């Protein structure tokens, strides 16, 4: 069975299960559409889909390390790295040379970057949804690839946004955390 058909079948089973636990009443059509849109976005932008299973990971691990790095760096996450390059430049204070930075040829840097790439997950936030609420535990890092977002605070039920950012939205870009 092909991948998209398997995903559609899993989503259909999920909706069937929800209906059964909802006393055989379908869920709200708007909510169902939001769920379908979310999964369509996720399935089309998840760069880690190719290593979803242990078997997939074993196959990737058999490739030479240089090829694995090229797959991640020059294919899967090229747009992400281009957008956030400055966030992953780390000074190597162990080096005796001034202004020495970690590079892809450093095993520790490679391992760090691959683990970071593996942890990225695409998100598509609906307009007006909060990414992080005040005093809420923060258990992720959000990299915004497109859209408009504001940073502010709330006092006495009045919202104050001090910073507003806007980025061009491209269809194939991901928002990862």
Buried (B, 14 or more C-beta within 10 A) or exposed (E): EEEEEEBBEEBEEEBEEBEEEEEEEEEEEEEBEEBEEBBBBBBEBBBBBEBEEEEEEEEBEEEEEEEBBBBBBEEBBEBBBEBBEEEEEEEBEEEEEEEEEBEEEBEEBBEBBBEBBEEBBBBBEEEEEEBEEEEEEEEEEEBBBBBEBEEEEEEEEEEEEEEEEEEEEEEEBBBBB
